[in-house]
Amino acid sequence: MRPGITWSPQFMEVWQSMAYCTSLENWRTERFREFESHRFRHIENDMRSEEQKLKIEKTLSDPYIIDNFITEDERLQLIKYFHTSNKKIYKNTGPITVHLDDSDYEIELIKNILERVESEVSAKVYFSHFFYTTVPHIIHNDDSYNIKHPYKGINIPLETFEDTFLCVFDQYYLNGPSKFFNGSSNIPGYYNTHVYEYSDVKQLSLIPFNEEFRREYLDHIEPAWLTGLSIKSMYKQSLNTAIVFDTVRLHCSTNFKQSKLGLSFFTKL
């Protein structure tokens, strides 16, 4: 494990923003997803018992980055795999994704990386996808409505055209896949629950978020959305690395002006 950089301490068109968890449920068809999002929002607080939440909390750990997790040849093959795929999903939230399934896992390239991921975190992958986006990720978690004990997410950057960083916060949220907009309301959404006040966010900080840091790195995030949040680690999304972090932990990307392509795996216990 390699520690990251620990930092102490515009409202954009959110419907164009990318959150990994907008596509975590590959077993759902697109036509039912919006209906399910409204249905699940009514039961989000009951989706896990307190005992289940406690078990998740006991498995939380510090994020870390792995250098040379994939080879340069694998990276180039993965880029080609994405661009030549006939399974692209053009999401109404902006990004383009390709969900991997059992047929993909039989391909040696994907199978080898899948096995590497599961060995690294000692857990089973329940979902994985390529994601391509031209807008920075806002604050979200990578939880799932269907998984009782989500574990680690593994993000593998494949293409970046400028320095971008993944910011992982100290705070976490156990009530399902969500985006976080403290103090706002009525922001358009499709799959994720929108959290407009942070009473159920765990480990809130009493220290005001560093505004200078926000202006330099997170100017796509409204100041109010960062209320009570503190950055645990910040990792440059370098090619051929893998960033490992708890899927229930809040995170976002720094702002960027161009595009990026990555591959993410999500695991469960």
Secondary structure, 3 states (H helix, E strand, C coil): CCCCECCCCCCCCHHHCCCHHHHCCCCCCHHHHHHHHHHHHCCHHHCCCHHHHHHHHHCCCCCEEECCCCCHHHHHHHHHHHHHCCCCEECCCCCEEEECCHHHHCCHHHHHHHHHHHHHHCCEEEEEEEEEECCCCCCECCCCCCCCCEEEEEEEEEEECCCCEEEEEEEECCCCCEEECCCCCCCCCCCCEEECCCCCCECCCCCCCCHHHHHHHCCCCCHHHHCCCCEEEEEECCCCCEEEEECCEEEEECCCCCCEEEEEEEEEC
